[in-house]
Amino acid sequence: MFSGSWKFIAKLVASITLLGVLFVFVDWREGLSLLLEVDLKPLVLVFALYAIGLWLCSVKWRMLLNVHEVSVSVAKLFRFYWIGAFISNFLPSTVGGDFSRLTFLRSTNRLAEVAASIVLERMTGMFMLIVFSGFSLSLRDHYFGGSFLLLVLWLIFGSGLGFFLVSFMYNRNIIAWLGRLSLDENRFICKFVVKAKKVLVALLLCQERKLVLFDCLALSFVFYCLSFLAQQLIFFSLGLSVPFTEIMFILPLVSLISFVPISLNSIGLTESAFVFFFVQAGLQPSEALAAALLGRILTVLFSSFGGILLLIENNTMVKTPAN
């Protein structure tokens, strides 16, 4: 618990430091003036695109649950997904939000299958991000100017790709290895291994449904295209012009960097990467900073609606009599 608290404090300090350095080297006053003159009309469309993207994620989750014959409506999954996005604002990563999704479906009594669907839903999205990032690193290497960052991102790309290959090619071997372990049934580690094996078996069942996986990857592709379009609208609302192709190349790299666990919810890290890359694409540092901050504000505002859904969900659970 103590070490966990220090880890949280270290990430918080890292976020504050990164933002502080960014504000020192970038004219934040000019960026603020851009934010104050933002055109709100395109932002309505941004919220709509965010909602459509969340709905697509919920559809993908429903498809993976159907593999295990766990029947939950897309509308309910959409609600739970949005609540998870809200909860993730207060935790170091998206894992907390994913755990809340698992908790909301505990009444199905199929937690291993639900956990597998959540993991695979995330994995298909991550795989598509890795694919986009590979194209970005190959076709926009001049953005890095020979810096070590290019090597770091290639290492992250290779690690991510290797993880997916191991997960999909050797899942059956990992399950067999876990089955051969001889553990004391009363030990906590034994219970963990048993649960992990159940999740891996459920994942294996999903992996064998190639058509379902293909559909999930297709939905992930559309999700990222919507995020690119949303970013284009954010630039438009600030009166900035950035080619759509540059957005397609840069956003995956920013997302890839944001997974490096050195700051709280990637605050500061995402904004720094955003400014670095979009300056290479032709924006002024203050313009890129304004767009990065506006994107962060919109994401937080959008996910905050999940807090309202959480209150409604809790009130419903309180009013529902116990069986």
N, C-alpha and C positions, 0 to 999 in steps of 0.2 A: 504493500500500500504506500509505504514511504517512498520507495523507488519510483512508483507510478506517479506520485505527486511531483517529484523532482523532474520526471520526464515531461509532465505537463508544463511545469514552470519553464523548463529549458526551451520547449517549443514556443511558448508564449513570448519569451525573451527574443527568440530568433525572429518571430513575426514582427515584433516591434522594431527590432534592429534593421531588418530588411526594409520595412516601410520608412524608417528614419533615413536610411542611406538613400533610398529612392527620392525622398522629398528634398534631401540636401543637394543632390546632383541634377534634379529636374525642377524647372520653374513651376512649382505647385500653384502659385498664384494665377499664372496664365491658364493652367489646367482647370482651376476652380472657376475662372471666368467663363470658360467653355461650358462647364457643367451648369452654370447658372443660366446659360442661354439655350439650353437643350430644348429641342422640339419634342413635345410629349406625344404627339400623334403617332409617330412610328413605334413608340414604345408599347402602345396598345397591341400592335401586331407581334412585338417581341414576346409579350406575355402569352398571347395566343399560341405562338410557336412553342414556347416552353411547355404549355399545357398539352399540346399535341404530342410533343416528344415524350412527356411523362405517360401519356395514354399508350403510346407505342411500346414503351417499356412494360407497362401493365399487361398489354396484349401478349407480349413475349413471355412474361411470367406465367400467364394463364396457359399458354401453349405447353410450357414445360411441366406445369402442374397436371395438365391433362394426360401427359405420358404416364403419370402415376395414378391416374383416375381420382385425383383430388379435385373436386368440383367447387370452384369459387367464381363468382361473376367478375367480369372485367371491371365493372363499376366499383365493386368492393376492393379489389386489388389496387385500383387507381387511387382510392381513398387512403389505403394503407401505405402505398408508395409515397404519396404526398406527405403524409405524417412522418414517414421515415426521413424524407428530405428535410423536414423541419427539425427533427431531433438531431440530425447530423450537424446542424449549425452549432450545437453546444458540446460536441464531442470531437476528439482529435482527428477522426476519420469518418468515412461513410459506414464503417462496420457497425456503429451504434444504431444507425438508421436501419440497416439490414437486420440487425437483431430484433428491433422493434417489429419489423415485418414478420419475422418468425414467431414472435410472441403473439401477435394478433391472430395467427392461424393455429395456435396451440389447440383450439377446440376440435380441429380435424383429427387429432390423435395420430398424425402422420408426420411428426416433426422431422424425421430423417429425410423423408421425401421432400418436405417443404424446404428444408435447409439446402438440399441438393438443387432444387429449382432456383433458389436465390443465388447460390454460388454459380451455377451455370449461366443464369441470366446476366450476372456480372461478367463472367468469363467471356461470353460472346461479344459483349460490348467492348471489353478490353482487347480482345483479339482484333476487332475491327479498328480500334485505335492504333494497335501495333502496325496493322497494314498501312493505314494512312501515314503513320510516322515513318515507315520505311521509305515510302515515296518521297516524303518531305526531306529526309536526310540525304537521299540520293540526288534529288533534283534542286535542292536549295542549300547545298553545302557552302556556297559562297557567303551565306549569311554569317558564318562563323569566323571567317577570316583566318582560318588555320588555328583557332584557339582550341584549348583542351576540352571545351564544352562539347564540341562535335564528337570527340572520342567518348566522352561520358555518356552522351545520348545513344551512341552506337552500342555501348556496353549495356545500357538499360534496355535498348531494343533487343539485343541478343539474349539477354537474361529473360525478358518477357516471352520471346519466341521459344526459347528453350523450355520455359515453364509449361507452355501450352503443349509442346511436343511430348514432354514427359507425362503430363496429365492425361493426354488422350491416347498415347501409345502404350503406356505402361500402367494404366489404372488397374487392369486385371492382375498384373504382377504384384502391385502394391497390396491389393486385396488379399491375394494368396499369401503374401509375406506376413500380413497382419494376422491371418488365420493360423499361421504356424507358431505365432508367439505363445509362449507358455507363461501365463501371468496369474498371480493370486487374484481370485475373483473378488476378494474383499478390498483390494487396493483401488485407489482412485484412478490410477493409470490404466487399470484394466477396464474400468467403466468408460474411460475416455476412448480407449482403443475400440471397444465394442461399438460405441456411438459413431466413431470415425469410419469404421468399416461399413456401417449401415448407410452413411452418407455417400461413401464411395461406390457402394453397390447401386444406390439410387442414381448417382451420376453416370455410372456405366450403362444403366438402362436408357438414360437420355442420349448418351453418346451413340448408342446403337440405332437410334431413330434419326438417320441421316437427313431425311426430308425436313424434320422438325428443326434440326440444327441449321440447315440451310435457310429456312424461313426466318429463324432468329437472327442469323447473320444479316439477312436482307433488311430486317427491321432495324438492326443496329446501324446499317449503312444509311438508311433514310433518316434515322435519329441524328446522326452526325451532319448530314446535309442540312437538316433543319437548324442545327446549332450554327452552322456557317451562315445561313441566311439571317438568323437572328443577330449575329455579330455584324453583318452588313447593315442591318437596320439601325443598330446602335451607332455605327459610324455615321450613317445618314442623319440620325437625330442630332448629332453634334456638328453637322455640316462638313464632315470629312469624307474624302473619296479614297477608297482602297479597292483595288481590283479583287473580284471574288476569288480568283485563282490564288492570290496571295493569302487570303483568309483560309482557304482550304489547305494550304501548305503550312501555315503558321500555327493555327489553333491546335492541331494534333501535337505539335512540339511543345506548346505551352502546357497542354494537358499531361504530356509525358513527364515534363519536369515537375509538375505539381504533385506527382505521386512520390517524389523524393521526400521521406518523412522527417524533415528538419524544422518545419514550422507548424503552427496550429491551423489545421484545416487549409494548409498551403497559403494562408494569408501572408502577403508580402512576397512570397516566392512566386506565386502566379502572376502578380502584378509586375514584378521585376522582369520575369521572362517575357511577359506580354510587351512591355515597353522596349526591351532589348530587340525583339524580333521585328516589331512593327516600325521601329526606327529604321531598321535595315530595309524595310519595304517602302520607305519614303516619308513617313510621318515625322513631325517634330516631337521631341520627347514629351513636351507638355500635352500635346494632342493625344499621344499614345497613353499617357498617364490618365487623362480625363476619360478615355474610352475604357481603360482597365477598371477604374474606380466605378464608373457607371455600370459596367457589367457585373461587378461584385454587388453593388447596391440592388440591382434588379434581381439577381439570383437570391439574395437574402429576402427581399420583399416577396418574391414569388413563393419561396419555400415557407414564408411566415403564414401563408394561408393554411398550411398544414397544421399550424397550431390551433386554428379555429376548428378544423376537422378533428383534431385530437380531443378538444373540449367536448365536441358533440359526441364522439365515440365513447368518452369516459362517462358522460351523462347517460348515454344509452345503456352502457353496461351496468351502471348503478341502478337504473330503473327496471332493468330486466330481472325478474325473480330467479333465484337459484333453483336448479333442477333438483 
